[in-house]
């Protein structure tokens, strides 16, 4: 063993002689010094963030309408404070304006409002005379606006904006943070609340570790260690080593291990230093960060196995580096091809399953509704009055562009609310309700505006349409989905002169003094199918609303959950299911709410849907990493027999007590309950691109080494979540997330390293030096 120990010491001496090493150590030290000065300071929030704009286009229209009419309103006052170029941009927007123009106008208005918040020009007591201000702003204004500090005046003005435009702006959070470097401020407040600083730091660390453990860090490590193997097997050097009683394969493996150990010490120096900085400056002692050290070493060993084999064959460090780069390019190309084709096929994945009496409907991720044609074995588009984003055009942040569709079995219709797109909708577009009847082949009839801020859509036991949002509960009066047929007399269409009262409208279904959820950061609702009662979750508080004799929703019970994070709700016959953003599932009894059971089936993975069976016996919670949790309330047992775990996109229960799941690109499976036997399989004929993906790209990607995708392991170690958030400022758990493939790259890369080291050992053993 002493001989191998000497060989390893020689490896360290050779690496220490490299100038690249000292440059690397100096760079790491300098980077740690720079990062050591970063820290956050909590401040009162006032800045208008991008995610605070619930309806930016609606805000522009309100400003323009009141401003041009010269009314004595907050909107007119704000309009007068805007610059002439911004007002001109807003005036030029019309029904046919391109999306980027309205986005530019919204961005300009937000920037100018933030600039006005730093002055005393935004709030005017006369303009806000008719606006009901909140408790915090009233208390501050009682001190006198001029007597307030600069930060307090900014805070009051932002609260005044929220009070004046509740339908267009999300409420300002109580506190925010700003970034500082030592004593110097790094700009204005950050768009994250103080309670999310830890999560944000973890995400930044994951990105930094990906950069460090990715191409840059590994490339520098390869530069440092590439000469070790060629120098070892040069003439003269190898003769001296082989004169000792040592094994040739063990000599090679010792040199390989020496290079890995040397890089391990350098990686540990950087990551431990970073861990100490984050712990001291941010009070975040995330021990999982230290696990990135062996991950980086593993990534390096994959590339170094190629470099070592090339150095063994050609005994030239330059050739070793070039071949390692070629290997990296091959891995990158295979991964890129898989990602590109996956992104093209991804819009074909099913987002919602809508089982009806004698048909099967689904909606895809872009919001296209389709019906299964069993004779032709394909999905055929229906409900086509609902304008989807088109193939491949998913919302920014992968937002599903519909609320629903929901099936009403009493009237044999589906209803949905179209959410206007963020970037490509027309300027004056708004959320509208669409109805498709079975008798009309599900052809959509749209036109009824949805209440502002609607988040949930229900059909109550009486077959009435109910919407719930931060502005309250609304019920539709009138018959939606009836087309207005032209009635022509003397060339005029008298149908257009119908009074607004003859059209279906949404009316408030709560008393005037109802709870206001407009200030809630996290909001979700569910309807009990037996009696139409509602459960409302808002920032850790559960509220149950019941129908009174006037068919108004009044508060019946409240209950505080253990945290105020985002949550999803689902009613069974006798229980309420609350799936929290932390991955925990709570089972609560009704009247009153009491937590009777807790589950955490997939660690910290976030839930995406909560679905309950019509009879109230079964609960299905689908998580973002495409795994399904199925619970039988009758037997109080969890079922793990659902197949295709890790590839489930949507789930639904049918009226005849079967379970449906979607997998792949448009496939639906049906299972009987409780046996979970597969009773039906709806699979369309695959297109050419899907066939190439399934039988060529995917098998090649599966067996090919994937060192670059070990980045996913870094993200998983730091967050314990197998999916990555797209819209970091959006608390909606149902928004699409990118699923991480954590474990497959580990096994394929490990197999590749073993194969390369085996080939190298065989070459050393068989060749004469």
Order of alpha helices (4+ residues) and beta strands (2+ residues): alpha-alpha-beta-alpha-alpha-alpha-alpha-alpha-alpha-beta-beta-alpha-alpha-alpha-alpha-alpha-alpha-beta-beta-beta-beta-beta-beta-beta-beta-beta-beta-beta-beta-beta-beta-beta-beta-beta-beta-beta-beta-beta-beta-beta-beta-beta-beta-beta-beta-beta-beta-alpha-alpha-alpha-beta-beta-alpha
